[in-house]
Amino acid sequence: MRSRGRVVQVLVGSLLAAGMTAVVSPPASAATVPTGFTDALVADVDNPTAIAFTADGRMLVTQQAGRLRVRTAAGSLLSTPALDLAGRLCTNSERGLLGVAVDPDPATRAIYLFYTARGTSSSCPTSQGANPAGAPTNRVSRFVLRDDNTVDPASETVLLDGIYSSAGNHNAGDLHVGKDGYLYVTTGDSGCDYAGDSGCAGVNDSSRDRHTLNGKVLRVERTTGAPAPGNPFLGTGTASCRLAPVAAGTICRETYAWGLRNPFRFAFDPDAAGTVFHVNDVGQNSWEEIDLGTAGADYGWPVREGHCAQTGSPTNCGPALPAGMTDPIHDYTRSTGCGSITGGAFVPNGVWPAAYEDGYLFADYVCGRIMMLNGGTRTDLATGLGGAVHLEFGPYAGSQALYYTTYANGGEIRRIAYTGTANRPPTAVVTASPASGVAPLTTTLDGSGSSDPDGGALTYLWSFGDGTADATTTTPTVAHTYAAGSWTATLQVRDAAGATSSPVTVRISSGNTAPVATITSPAADATFSVGQTIQLSGSATDAQDGTLPGSGLSWTVIRVHDAHTHPFLGPVTGTGTTFTAPGPEDLAAAANSYLRVSLTATDSQGVSTTVTRDLQPRKVAVTLATSPAGRTLTVNGETVTGPTTVTSWAGFDLQLGVPAQSDAQGVPYVFDRWSDGSTAATRTWTTPTSATTLTASLSPSQGVGLRGTYFDNSDLTGTSVTRVDPTIDFRWGTGAPVAGIGADTFSVRWTGSIVPRYSQTYTFSTTSDDGVRLWVNGTLVINQWSNHAERVDTGRIALRAGQAVPIRLEYFDGLRSATIRLRWSSSSQAQEIVPASRLRPGS
């Protein structure tokens, strides 16, 4: 039976005048499913993130706030959580208790949980830059579920830890045991780069860092978390990262596949001969993708999105993609209103009709659909879901049905089952208006939201719950007068074939009025900057209870982006709390996103009022210009032509770059400086509080290579000769480097710019005899300014594809042998002499 535990009252007039809106969740209604299927409510659960089934038919449900719930095989949702990790977790943004899996061996009674473990800071910080001090990390642990449906917290064995959650989102967080007996886990790129050297959203390259567990599919031993035998990266240059990242340049042995953005959910094929699975990776601005889980695969993020280079446009696939990256088996754009792929499940053989055999089901949170991919064709299975999060087939009526979680209506577990040609039962929905007030209270009970999937007429069966006679009507509303007290009215609906719905209930509180809630902070007209500390404070009064205590107040904050929402904070109990204002999901979301603050006040009789206040960001028009006009820039990974005006938020970091470019006549242009004095071609720029114009100056340049000035002394002084060298690959031995310069005690300074192929961390390598110094984008990455025999030195720096950055290489020779060579490499590029095509000599 569906029953909400409190009466929710809607109070509008005075609240609108105070800049607040009173709200109430709409009653649940069934999704639209094909003929022969039903969609039914299974249980009400706040913010359900994932579900899993035990061998004996129990359903385990994770709640984002940190509680693990059990629904018995008989269908009863236990009120006491099996485990409550709320005190250990961070649940702000998209953090929390995110995934659950069950060990395939019932004798172990083992379960696995993915959660965001609180760090040393109680504020659960987020950051646009490097991983903040005291930040939480994502963790995977093994627990034991006892026979009494409880979990002993002391039974925890930490399997994986130290997985960054820098910005609070893109945690992924799914886990399953494969047919091969190993535990598989998906992790996200943490929203912003933990190292602070690339940025957020589309420029965040943390998933390409092989020495961390972010942006990966992981495969480990399910008892210890050790790397599974047969993993693709176990040889020289690898190490275990299961509890923390290792040294840069090392590859994590736990990695099964990599190059993922936010692989939120994945699913195994139960009927495959081996371990076959699909990964649902949430896209940035253009493509949602489904990937075939493949050992060693690089799915390419952020170099690519879907089957294209990451261009920000679904109609422009951009340049040729690097070799060795793996295409998705399916991707789709946002043109139909969808935009965030979530849960996935394979249809088990024999459970549904033949048309569904071999089908892969996947949900989209934004458009509220479950779709099916079969033979390369995508069709809708269910619409109007309100945002499904997780899909899982589980036991039902001697067979199996599809269960899904949704945040709609406060949180629900629902079930889609095949019924065939049999008459399908209707669904009842009931509301009461008013649901509280002075006694005696006349209320209208309304079942007009009820429906019959076969389109038949409904009969309404009312039980008023106060000892008066039940009523049967053919109309969906009925008025009833209640004496003082708290009462529960029940509605069932019956279709023309005699099938009756499950009962639903609504509470009525006669003689008790709803509390009046007031948000005092933020103010009605308040705006915020990214990174600002926001104070929430409020109060509530009640005609019967007086001033409500803090225990009767609850706060939530959600991100509103266009027509969909994302959880951000809460529920938090008390008269107030604070949080750090986030940035938008990405730059594209800045124009139509904001925060919605909700305060719910509940009196001693369970009657509650929710008021909301929309908190708008301080939007700033940023004009990105070039001199001369018409040159190209990049902003957060998107290419724009100057001047272009974008909407940003005050305090939001923009990743700016000046790519290599030529005019219509083929004349290359080289970056000089920004109008604020910066000479970094690639930079992080924080949006100010008011509209501004930032201009990049470029100048025409001819040729490729670097401009080398050769000096007759070893300290970069004396007689000089200048020329353009296509590459730096010299073994002069005991000879002179250039006519007019002596064979010993000379020096060279090469200057210009370098244009990387990929948005990755590059390793620069010099081979020198004698001294060498190398600056890239203003950073000294190699410094061996001394006499020495031939040696190799390296330095690392993150670069953005196509963006020219300054480079300066200085070298001196002492006596006899003279050698200088400049190489580079990245995760997608083998080591090579830096080619002339990637060098610009400047002026």
C-alpha positions in Angstrom: 0.0 0.0 0.0 1.3 3.4 -0.9 1.3 5.8 2.0 3.0 9.1 2.5 4.0 9.5 6.2 2.9 13.2 6.6 0.4 15.6 5.3 1.8 18.2 3.0 0.0 21.5 2.9 0.2 24.1 0.1 0.2 27.7 1.2 0.6 30.2 -1.6 -0.5 33.8 -1.2 1.6 35.1 1.6 4.6 33.2 0.5 4.7 34.7 -3.0 4.7 38.1 -1.4 7.8 37.1 0.6 9.6 35.7 -2.4 8.9 32.1 -1.6 6.9 29.4 -3.3 5.1 26.6 -1.5 5.3 23.3 -3.3 4.0 19.8 -3.0 5.2 16.7 -5.0 2.6 15.5 -7.5 1.2 12.1 -6.7 2.8 9.2 -8.5 1.4 8.0 -11.8 2.4 5.1 -14.0 4.8 5.5 -16.9 3.6 4.9 -20.4 4.6 1.3 -21.4 3.7 -0.9 -24.4 0.6 -3.0 -24.6 1.1 -6.1 -22.6 3.2 -4.4 -19.9 2.5 -2.7 -16.6 4.3 -0.1 -14.6 3.7 -0.3 -10.9 4.9 1.3 -7.7 7.0 -1.1 -5.5 8.1 1.1 -2.6 8.6 4.7 -1.6 12.3 5.3 -0.8 14.0 8.7 -0.6 16.6 9.4 -3.2 17.2 5.7 -4.2 20.5 5.4 -6.2 20.8 1.7 -6.9 19.3 -1.7 -6.3 20.5 -5.3 -6.2 18.9 -8.7 -5.4 20.1 -11.5 -3.2 19.8 -15.1 -4.1 16.8 -15.5 -1.9 14.9 -12.6 -3.5 15.5 -9.8 -1.1 16.0 -6.3 -2.7 18.8 -4.1 -1.4 18.3 -0.4 -2.0 20.9 2.3 -1.5 19.9 5.8 -0.6 22.1 8.7 -1.5 22.1 10.0 2.1 23.9 6.8 3.2 21.4 4.2 4.2 21.0 0.7 2.9 17.5 -0.6 2.9 16.1 -4.1 2.6 12.8 -5.1 0.9 12.0 -8.7 1.9 11.2 -11.4 -0.6 7.6 -11.1 0.6 7.5 -7.5 -0.5 7.9 -5.6 2.8 10.3 -2.6 2.9 11.9 -2.7 6.3 11.7 0.6 8.1 15.1 0.2 9.9 18.1 0.5 7.6 20.3 -2.5 7.3 23.3 -0.1 7.5 23.5 3.7 8.0 26.7 5.2 6.8 25.4 8.8 7.0 28.0 9.9 9.5 30.9 8.7 7.3 29.7 10.1 4.0 29.7 13.3 2.0 26.3 13.6 0.2 26.6 17.1 -1.3 26.4 17.5 -5.1 26.2 14.0 -6.6 28.2 12.3 -3.8 26.8 9.7 -1.4 26.0 6.0 -1.3 25.9 5.4 -5.0 26.1 1.6 -5.8 25.5 -1.9 -4.4 26.3 -5.4 -5.6 25.7 -8.8 -4.1 28.3 -11.6 -4.0 27.2 -14.5 -6.2 28.1 -17.0 -3.5 25.2 -16.8 -0.9 27.4 -18.6 1.7 29.6 -15.5 1.9 26.6 -13.2 2.6 28.9 -10.5 1.2 27.7 -7.3 -0.4 29.7 -4.4 -2.0 29.0 -0.7 -1.6 30.4 2.3 -3.5 30.3 5.5 -1.4 31.9 8.9 -1.0 33.9 8.7 2.2 34.3 11.9 4.2 37.8 13.3 4.3 39.5 15.3 7.0 37.3 18.4 6.3 33.7 18.2 7.7 32.6 20.7 5.1 32.9 18.1 2.2 34.6 20.7 0.0 34.5 20.9 -3.8 36.8 22.8 -6.1 37.1 24.1 -9.7 40.8 23.6 -9.4 43.0 21.1 -7.8 41.5 18.6 -5.3 40.7 20.7 -2.2 42.3 20.0 1.1 40.3 17.6 3.3 38.2 16.5 0.3 36.3 13.2 0.4 37.2 10.3 -1.9 35.2 7.6 -3.4 35.5 4.1 -1.9 34.4 0.6 -2.5 34.0 -1.7 0.5 32.9 -5.3 1.2 30.4 -5.9 4.0 28.5 -8.9 5.4 24.7 -8.8 5.4 23.5 -10.9 8.4 20.5 -13.1 8.4 18.5 -10.6 10.4 18.8 -8.1 7.5 21.4 -5.9 9.3 25.0 -5.1 8.4 27.7 -4.9 11.0 29.7 -1.7 10.2 32.7 -3.5 11.6 32.5 -6.1 8.9 33.8 -3.6 6.4 36.8 -4.5 4.2 38.0 -1.5 2.1 38.7 -2.8 -1.4 39.4 0.4 -3.3 40.0 3.9 -2.0 41.5 7.3 -2.9 39.3 7.8 -6.0 39.0 11.6 -6.4 35.7 13.5 -6.1 37.1 17.0 -6.6 34.1 18.8 -7.9 31.5 16.6 -6.3 30.0 15.2 -9.5 31.1 12.7 -12.1 31.6 10.0 -9.5 30.0 7.2 -11.6 29.7 4.6 -8.8 28.3 1.3 -10.2 29.6 -2.2 -9.4 28.8 -5.7 -10.3 30.4 -9.2 -10.1 31.1 -10.6 -13.5 30.7 -14.2 -14.6 34.4 -14.5 -14.3 34.0 -14.0 -10.5 35.7 -10.6 -10.3 34.3 -7.3 -9.1 33.9 -4.6 -11.8 33.6 -1.0 -10.8 33.1 2.2 -12.8 34.6 5.6 -11.8 34.1 9.1 -13.1 36.6 11.9 -13.9 35.6 13.8 -10.7 34.1 16.8 -12.7 37.3 18.9 -12.4 40.9 17.9 -12.7 42.2 16.7 -9.3 45.7 18.0 -10.3 44.4 21.4 -11.3 46.4 21.4 -14.5 43.6 21.1 -17.1 40.3 22.3 -15.8 36.7 21.2 -15.5 34.0 19.7 -17.7 35.2 19.2 -21.3 38.8 20.2 -20.7 39.2 17.9 -17.6 41.8 15.3 -18.7 42.0 13.4 -15.4 40.6 10.2 -17.0 43.7 10.1 -19.1 46.0 10.0 -16.1 46.8 6.3 -16.0 48.2 6.4 -12.4 44.8 7.2 -10.8 41.5 5.2 -10.7 39.4 8.0 -12.1 37.6 7.7 -15.4 38.1 4.0 -15.6 36.5 0.5 -15.5 38.2 -1.4 -12.7 38.4 -5.2 -12.3 39.6 -6.6 -8.9 39.5 -9.6 -6.6 36.3 -9.4 -4.7 37.7 -10.4 -1.4 40.8 -8.2 -1.3 40.5 -5.6 -4.0 43.8 -6.7 -5.5 44.1 -6.4 -9.3 42.4 -9.3 -11.0 44.6 -11.8 -12.8 44.5 -11.3 -16.6 43.9 -7.5 -16.3 45.4 -5.8 -19.4 48.0 -3.6 -17.5 50.1 -5.8 -15.3 53.6 -5.6 -16.7 56.5 -3.2 -16.4 55.6 0.3 -15.5 52.4 -0.7 -13.6 51.5 -0.7 -9.9 48.5 -1.2 -7.7 46.5 1.9 -7.0 43.8 0.3 -5.0 44.1 2.6 -2.0 45.7 5.7 -3.5 47.2 7.1 -6.7 50.8 6.1 -7.6 53.6 8.1 -9.3 52.7 9.8 -12.6 53.7 7.8 -15.6 52.7 4.5 -13.9 49.6 2.6 -15.0 47.2 1.3 -12.4 46.9 -2.5 -12.5 43.3 -2.4 -11.4 42.4 -0.7 -14.7 40.4 -2.8 -17.2 39.4 0.1 -19.5 39.9 3.8 -19.4 39.1 7.2 -21.1 35.6 7.6 -19.6 33.8 10.8 -18.4 31.1 9.6 -16.1 30.3 5.9 -16.7 27.3 6.2 -14.3 25.9 2.7 -14.8 26.9 -0.6 -16.6 25.3 -4.0 -17.0 26.3 -7.6 -17.6 24.6 -9.8 -20.2 23.2 -12.7 -18.1 22.9 -14.9 -21.1 26.3 -14.4 -22.7 28.7 -17.3 -22.6 31.4 -15.1 -20.9 31.6 -11.8 -19.2 30.0 -9.3 -21.5 28.9 -5.9 -20.4 27.9 -2.5 -21.7 28.9 0.8 -20.1 26.7 3.9 -20.1 28.9 7.0 -20.2 27.2 10.4 -19.7 28.2 12.9 -22.3 29.3 16.5 -22.1 27.3 18.6 -24.6 26.7 16.4 -27.7 26.7 12.7 -27.3 25.4 10.1 -24.8 27.2 6.8 -25.4 27.1 3.1 -24.8 30.4 1.3 -24.8 31.2 -2.4 -25.1 33.3 -3.4 -22.1 36.6 -4.4 -23.6 39.9 -5.2 -21.9 42.4 -2.5 -22.4 40.0 -0.2 -24.3 40.6 3.6 -24.4 37.2 5.2 -25.0 38.9 8.6 -25.6 37.5 11.1 -23.2 38.1 14.1 -23.3 39.8 13.8 -26.7 36.5 12.4 -28.0 32.9 12.3 -27.1 30.7 9.6 -28.6 32.1 8.6 -32.0 33.4 12.1 -32.7 36.2 14.4 -31.5 34.9 16.5 -28.7 33.8 19.6 -30.6 30.7 20.6 -28.6 28.6 20.1 -31.7 26.6 16.9 -32.8 26.9 18.0 -36.4 30.7 18.5 -36.4 32.8 15.5 -35.8 36.0 17.5 -35.9 39.4 16.3 -37.1 40.6 12.7 -37.4 40.7 10.9 -34.1 43.9 9.4 -32.7 44.6 5.8 -33.5 43.9 3.2 -30.8 40.7 4.7 -29.3 37.5 2.6 -29.1 34.2 3.7 -30.7 31.0 3.3 -28.8 28.6 0.6 -30.0 25.8 3.3 -29.9 25.5 7.0 -29.2 22.7 9.5 -29.5 22.4 13.3 -29.5 20.2 15.6 -27.4 18.0 16.6 -30.2 15.0 14.7 -28.9 15.2 16.2 -25.4 17.3 13.5 -23.8 20.7 14.3 -22.3 21.9 12.1 -19.5 22.2 8.3 -19.9 21.8 6.4 -16.6 20.7 2.9 -15.8 21.2 -0.2 -18.1 20.0 -3.8 -18.1 20.0 -6.7 -20.6 16.6 -8.4 -21.1 17.1 -12.0 -19.9 16.1 -14.7 -22.4 12.6 -16.0 -22.1 11.3 -13.3 -19.7 9.7 -11.0 -22.3 8.4 -11.7 -25.9 10.8 -12.5 -28.7 10.9 -8.9 -29.9 12.8 -8.1 -26.8 15.3 -11.0 -26.9 18.9 -9.7 -27.0 17.7 -6.2 -26.1 19.7 -3.8 -24.1 17.7 -1.4 -22.0 19.0 2.0 -20.9 17.5 5.0 -19.3 17.9 8.7 -19.8 17.4 10.9 -16.7 16.6 14.2 -18.6 13.8 13.0 -20.9 12.5 10.3 -18.5 12.6 7.4 -20.9 13.7 3.8 -20.9 14.9 2.8 -24.4 15.9 -0.5 -26.0 18.9 -1.1 -28.3 18.4 -4.2 -30.4 20.2 -5.0 -33.6 21.4 -1.4 -33.9 17.9 0.0 -33.6 16.8 2.2 -30.7 13.1 2.2 -29.6 11.2 3.5 -26.5 10.1 1.0 -23.9 8.8 3.5 -21.3 8.2 7.2 -21.2 7.1 9.6 -18.5 9.4 8.1 -15.8 10.4 11.3 -14.2 14.1 10.4 -14.4 15.1 6.8 -13.9 18.5 6.3 -12.2 19.1 2.5 -12.0 17.7 -0.5 -13.9 17.9 -4.1 -12.7 15.9 -7.3 -13.5 14.7 -9.1 -10.4 12.2 -11.8 -9.3 8.5 -11.3 -9.9 5.6 -13.8 -10.0 7.7 -16.8 -10.8 9.6 -15.0 -13.5 11.5 -11.7 -13.7 10.5 -8.0 -14.2 12.5 -4.8 -14.7 12.9 -2.7 -11.5 14.0 0.9 -11.7 14.7 3.7 -9.2 13.6 7.2 -9.7 13.9 10.4 -7.8 10.4 11.5 -8.9 7.8 12.0 -6.2 10.5 12.1 -3.5 12.0 8.7 -4.6 10.4 5.5 -5.7 11.2 1.9 -6.7 9.0 0.9 -9.6 8.5 -2.3 -11.7 7.8 -2.9 -15.3 6.4 -6.4 -15.9 5.1 -8.3 -18.9 1.4 -9.3 -18.6 0.7 -10.5 -22.1 -2.9 -10.3 -23.3 -4.3 -10.5 -19.8 -6.3 -7.5 -18.6 -3.9 -5.2 -16.8 -4.8 -3.8 -13.4 -5.4 0.0 -13.1 -3.3 2.4 -11.0 -4.8 4.5 -8.2 -3.7 8.0 -7.3 -5.3 10.1 -4.6 -5.0 13.6 -3.2 -6.9 15.5 -0.5 -7.6 19.2 -0.5 -7.4 20.6 2.0 -5.5 18.0 3.9 -5.5 19.9 7.2 -7.5 22.7 8.8 -10.0 23.6 11.5 -12.3 20.8 12.6 -14.8 19.7 11.4 -12.8 19.6 8.1 -14.6 19.1 4.8 -12.1 17.8 2.3 -12.3 16.7 -1.3 -10.7 13.4 -2.0 -9.6 13.4 -5.7 -8.7 10.2 -7.6 -8.6 11.9 -11.1 -4.9 11.0 -11.5 -5.8 7.3 -11.5 -5.6 5.4 -14.8 -6.2 2.2 -16.6 -3.5 1.1 -19.0 -6.1 -0.6 -21.2 -8.2 2.6 -21.4 -11.2 1.3 -19.6 -13.7 3.2 -17.4 -12.9 3.2 -13.6 -14.9 2.7 -10.5 -13.6 4.4 -7.3 -13.7 2.5 -4.0 -13.3 4.9 -1.1 -12.6 4.0 2.6 -12.6 7.2 4.7 -10.8 5.7 7.6 -12.9 7.4 10.3 -15.4 4.6 10.9 -18.0 5.9 8.5 -19.3 3.8 5.7 -17.2 3.2 2.6 -18.3 4.6 -0.7 -18.2 3.6 -4.3 -18.4 6.2 -7.1 -18.0 6.4 -10.8 -16.7 9.9 -10.6 -13.1 10.6 -9.4 -13.9 13.0 -6.5 -15.8 12.8 -3.3 -16.3 15.2 -0.4 -16.1 14.0 3.2 -16.2 15.8 6.5 -13.8 14.7 9.2 -14.1 15.3 12.9 -11.0 16.4 14.9 -8.1 13.9 14.6 -5.7 12.4 12.2 -7.3 10.1 9.6 -6.1 8.0 6.7 -8.3 7.7 3.6 -7.8 4.8 1.1 -8.6 4.6 -2.6 -8.7 1.6 -4.9 -9.9 1.7 -8.5 -11.5 -1.1 -10.4 -11.6 -1.4 -14.2 -14.5 -2.7 -16.3 -13.1 -6.2 -16.3 -13.0 -6.3 -12.5 -9.3 -5.9 -11.9 -8.6 -3.8 -8.8 -5.6 -1.6 -8.2 -3.3 -1.7 -5.2 -4.6 0.6 -2.5 -3.2 4.1 -2.0 -3.7 6.4 1.0 -3.7 10.0 2.0 -3.6 11.5 5.5 -6.0 14.1 6.7 -5.4 16.1 9.8 -8.7 17.7 11.1 -8.3 20.3 13.8 -4.7 20.9 13.0 -3.4 23.5 10.6 -0.2 23.4 8.6 2.9 25.2 9.9 4.0 28.4 8.2 7.7 28.1 7.1 9.8 31.1 6.4 13.2 31.3 4.6 15.2 34.3 6.0 18.4 33.6 4.2 19.2 33.8 1.3 17.1 36.9 0.7 14.5 36.8 -2.1 16.6 38.9 -4.4 20.0 37.4 -3.5 22.5 36.3 -6.1 25.7 34.3 -5.6 29.2 33.9 -7.0 30.9 30.6 -7.4 32.8 29.6 -4.3 30.8 31.9 -2.0 29.6 30.6 1.3 25.8 30.5 1.3 24.0 30.7 4.6 20.6 29.0 4.8 18.4 30.0 7.7 14.8 29.8 8.4 12.0 29.2 10.9 8.5 27.9 11.2 5.5 28.6 13.4 2.4 26.4 14.0 -0.9 27.4 15.4 -1.0 24.3 17.6 2.7 23.8 18.4 4.0 27.3 18.4 7.6 27.8 17.1 8.9 24.5 15.7 12.2 23.3 16.9 15.1 22.7 14.5 14.3 19.0 14.4 11.1 19.9 12.6 12.9 21.7 9.8 14.7 20.2 6.8 16.6 21.8 3.9 17.4 20.6 0.4 19.1 22.4 -2.5 18.9 21.2 -6.1 20.5 22.4 -9.3 18.0 23.4 -11.9 19.3 23.2 -15.4 16.7 24.1 -18.1 13.9 21.5 -17.6 15.7 19.0 -15.4 17.3 19.0 -11.9 20.2 17.4 -10.1 20.5 16.8 -6.3 23.0 19.1 -4.7 22.5 19.2 -0.9 20.4 17.6 1.8 18.2 16.8 3.3 19.8 18.6 6.2 17.9 19.0 9.5 18.0 22.2 11.5 17.3 25.9 11.5 20.1 26.5 9.1 23.3 25.3 7.4 25.9 26.6 5.0 27.3 25.4 1.7 29.8 26.5 -0.9 28.1 27.8 -4.1 28.9 25.6 -7.1 29.6 26.5 -10.6 27.3 25.5 -13.5 27.6 22.0 -14.8 29.5 23.4 -17.8 29.6 26.7 -19.7 26.7 25.7 -21.9 24.5 25.4 -18.8 25.5 28.8 -17.3 22.7 30.7 -19.1 19.8 28.6 -17.9 20.8 27.1 -14.5 20.3 28.2 -10.9 19.8 26.7 -7.4 16.5 26.0 -5.7 16.5 26.1 -1.9 13.6 24.2 -0.2 12.7 24.3 3.5 10.2 21.8 4.8 8.6 22.3 8.2 6.7 19.4 9.9 4.6 19.8 13.0 4.0 17.2 15.8 1.0 15.8 13.9 3.0 15.1 10.7 1.6 18.0 8.7 4.2 19.7 6.7 4.7 22.7 4.5 7.5 23.1 2.0 8.6 26.5 0.7 11.2 27.2 -2.0 13.3 30.1 -3.0 15.3 30.2 -6.3 18.8 31.5 -5.8 20.2 32.9 -9.0 23.9 33.1 -10.0 25.5 36.4 -10.7 25.5 36.0 -14.5 28.3 37.9 -16.3 28.6 38.6 -20.1 32.2 37.8 -21.1 33.3 38.9 -24.5 36.3 37.0 -25.9 37.9 39.0 -28.6 41.0 38.7 -30.8 43.3 41.3 -32.4 43.0 41.2 -35.3 39.3 40.2 -35.2 38.2 36.9 -36.7 41.0 34.7 -35.1 39.9 31.7 -33.1 40.0 30.9 -29.4 39.0 28.1 -27.2 36.9 28.4 -24.1 36.3 25.3 -21.9 37.1 23.1 -24.9 34.8 24.9 -27.4 36.2 26.8 -30.4 34.9 30.4 -30.9 35.7 33.2 -33.2 36.6 36.5 -31.7 34.7 38.5 -30.7 32.2 36.1 -29.1 30.2 36.8 -26.0 29.4 34.0 -23.6 27.4 33.9 -20.4 29.4 32.9 -17.4 29.0 33.1 -13.6 31.0 35.3 -11.3 33.8 33.3 -9.8 33.5 30.5 -12.5 36.9 29.5 -13.9 37.1 29.5 -17.7 39.8 27.5 -19.5 41.0 29.7 -22.3 43.4 28.9 -25.1 44.8 30.2 -28.4 45.0 27.4 -30.9 47.4 27.2 -33.8 45.7 28.9 -36.8 46.2 30.4 -40.2 44.3 33.0 -42.2 42.6 32.4 -45.5 45.9 32.9 -47.4 47.6 30.3 -45.2 49.6 32.7 -43.2 50.1 31.3 -39.7 49.3 33.5 -36.7 51.2 33.3 -33.4 49.9 34.3 -30.0 51.5 37.3 -28.4 49.6 38.2 -25.2 46.2 38.8 -23.6 44.9 42.2 -22.9 45.3 41.7 -19.1 49.1 41.2 -19.7 49.2 37.4 -19.5 51.5 35.7 -22.0 50.2 32.1 -21.4 48.5 30.8 -24.5 46.6 28.3 -22.3 45.3 29.7 -19.0 42.6 29.5 -16.3 40.8 32.8 -16.0 38.3 33.5 -13.2 35.1 35.3 -14.3 34.8 38.8 -12.6 31.7 40.2 -11.1 30.8 42.5 -14.0 30.8 42.3 -17.8 34.2 42.4 -19.3 36.1 42.0 -22.6 39.3 39.9 -22.8 41.3 40.2 -26.0 44.0 37.9 -27.3 46.6 39.5 -29.6 48.1 37.5 -32.4 50.6 38.3 -35.1 51.4 36.8 -38.5 54.3 34.4 -38.6 56.0 32.5 -41.4 57.5 29.0 -41.4 57.8 26.1 -39.0 60.4 25.0 -36.5 62.0 27.2 -33.8 64.1 30.3 -34.1 67.6 29.6 -32.9 70.1 32.2 -31.9 73.6 30.7 -31.7 76.2 32.5 -29.4 79.9 32.2 -29.5 80.1 32.1 -25.7 78.6 29.5 -23.4 76.6 32.1 -21.4 74.4 33.2 -24.3 76.5 36.2 -25.1 78.9 37.3 -27.7 78.8 37.0 -31.5 75.5 35.5 -32.6 74.0 33.8 -35.7 70.2 33.4 -36.0 68.4 30.8 -38.1 65.2 28.7 -38.0 65.8 25.0 -37.1 62.9 22.7 -38.2 63.7 20.3 -35.3 66.0 20.1 -32.4 68.0 16.9 -33.1 71.7 17.7 -33.2 74.8 15.6 -32.5 77.6 18.0 -33.5 80.2 16.0 -31.7 83.4 18.1 -31.9 82.2 20.1 -34.9 80.9 23.7 -35.1 77.1 24.0 -34.9 76.9 26.7 -37.6 79.3 28.8 -39.6 80.7 31.7 -37.6 80.4 30.0 -34.3 83.2 28.0 -32.6 83.1 24.2 -32.0 83.4 24.6 -28.2 82.0 26.8 -25.5 79.0 28.0 -27.5 75.4 28.3 -26.5 72.0 28.4 -28.2 68.6 29.8 -27.4 65.6 28.5 -29.4 62.3 30.3 -29.1 58.8 30.1 -30.6 55.7 28.1 -29.9 54.6 24.5 -29.8 51.2 23.0 -30.8 50.2 19.7 -29.2 48.1 17.1 -30.9 46.1 16.0 -27.8 44.7 17.5 -24.7 47.0 15.5 -22.4 49.9 15.7 -20.0 53.1 15.7 -22.2 56.4 14.4 -21.1 59.3 16.5 -22.7 62.7 14.8 -22.9 66.1 16.3 -23.6 69.2 14.5 -24.5 72.1 16.9 -23.8 75.8 17.2 -23.4 76.2 19.8 -21.8 73.7 22.2 -20.0 70.0 22.5 -20.9 67.0 24.4 -19.7 63.4 24.1 -21.1 60.4 26.4 -20.6 57.0 25.4 -21.9 54.1 27.8 -21.6 56.1 29.9 -19.1 56.9 26.9 -16.9 60.5 25.7 -16.3 60.1 21.9 -16.9 63.8 20.9 -17.3 66.8 22.6 -15.6 70.2 20.9 -15.9 72.4 24.0 -16.5 75.7 22.3 -15.8 78.6 20.6 -17.4 77.8 16.9 -17.8 78.2 13.9 -20.0 75.4 13.0 -22.3 72.2 12.4 -20.2 68.4 12.4 -20.5 66.2 14.7 -18.5 62.4 14.8 -18.5 59.6 17.2 -17.4 55.8 17.0 -17.6 53.2 19.7 -18.4 49.5 19.5 -19.4 48.7 20.9 -22.8 45.5 21.5 -24.8 45.1 20.1 -28.3 45.7 22.7 -31.0 46.6 25.5 -28.7 50.0 27.0 -29.4 52.0 27.8 -26.2 55.4 29.5 -25.9 58.5 27.3 -25.8 62.1 28.3 -25.0 65.1 25.9 -25.1 68.5 27.0 -23.9 71.7 24.9 -24.4 75.4 25.3 -23.8 78.4 23.3 -24.8 81.7 23.1 -22.7 84.4 21.1 -24.4 84.5 18.3 -27.0 81.2 16.4 -27.7 78.1 18.5 -28.2 74.6 17.0 -28.3 71.1 18.4 -27.9 67.8 16.6 -28.8 64.2 17.5 -27.9 61.5 14.8 -27.7 58.0 14.6 -26.4 55.3 11.9 -25.7 51.9 11.5 -24.1 49.4 8.7 -23.3 48.2 8.8 -26.9 51.5 9.6 -28.6 54.7 7.6 -28.7 57.9 9.4 -27.9 59.4 11.2 -30.9 61.5 14.1 -31.8 59.2 17.1 -31.7 58.3 17.5 -35.4 58.6 20.7 -37.4 54.9 20.7 -38.1 54.3 21.2 -34.3 56.8 24.1 -33.9 56.4 27.8 -34.9 59.4 30.1 -34.9 57.6 33.3 -34.0 59.0 36.6 -35.1 
